[in-house]
Amino acid sequence: MSRTIRIIGWGNVGRGDDGAALMLLDRLAEMGVEAYPDVTLHAHHQLGPEVAVDMADAEVVVFVDAHVDTERAALSFDVVQADTGGALDSHHCSPAMLLALCRSMGLRTPAAYVLAIRAYDCSFGDGLSRETGELVDRGVELLSQRLDSWRSHALVNGDAIVVGA
């Protein structure tokens, strides 16, 4: 079976809560998520256009990032649609821009989601604030449940990930 689920996290562990996504990936690795033949974890400092090639052979991509938007839910799991709005930047691309890039290069455009985790303290230093640490714990649980659901549907449906299940 090909590796069909990519979990892509990015951030800066030297800026406190900005490293939440990378901490979440570490926790998933400790849990043995990559032992599943269809899941890979990818950690980045930032998302560049080269990530589009890495995600093009996936059926599902979950982007994980920290956010500081006080109007947004502290922890959210949202669908991402391809969007070409804005200029392509060689140092940072949004998940929506990466999907659009896949499409424009004629590559597979996977189903995509963003797991966004509220960052409360992005000052210099390692480690997460208590609040963000708790959200990372909840994010690990949420993502584990999603993976179990996708994988159980894949087993029933001939190894194809069923999006929206």
Steps between C-alpha positions, in 0.01 A plus 500: 500500500631844416531763769177688448469724807750782555506701820698818441585725792696821507620753752793615707573317826728787603198732518294330771149413386589552133652152523166338594462318168849353524431387856181333377694316230752384762215364712351316203842350422536388863158332471625305198272660241764453230488125562183505291608442140278779368601791728803728483591797716679803355646780714593836349615836625278658234303382197667558166387399151706179513247363752247473214704221343520313833122509544397424142496122541285517814126450511466705819724773641461650845687824557572584863592851611479743789286812469462821702155608378292581807182484288567140396428191708793394717506164325345451158498238227393650169484402134749679273409592142752588229535878471729690269439833674824677579843472351704183511783541748808280488530509880142464620183362344162449661342153489242638252778629275679162512181326387465749215864440408438123485206561269690743275790253462260222403566308821239330716320746723435311823217561742647740755430622850661740745528420868559843653620536859481829691840643598490714812870576546738521203785667683853365466555173682426131485189333630131571482275703723265293717201600286660409168640178647146396593382583148781287355373210716148551367634532145683168529176334616296661221750406230535145633123459478496633144783268397321200652181596318673550164697180537198288598309633198803427280501137614133468416532678167795326340783711642373828359458778753139615503498875553214643702445172683 
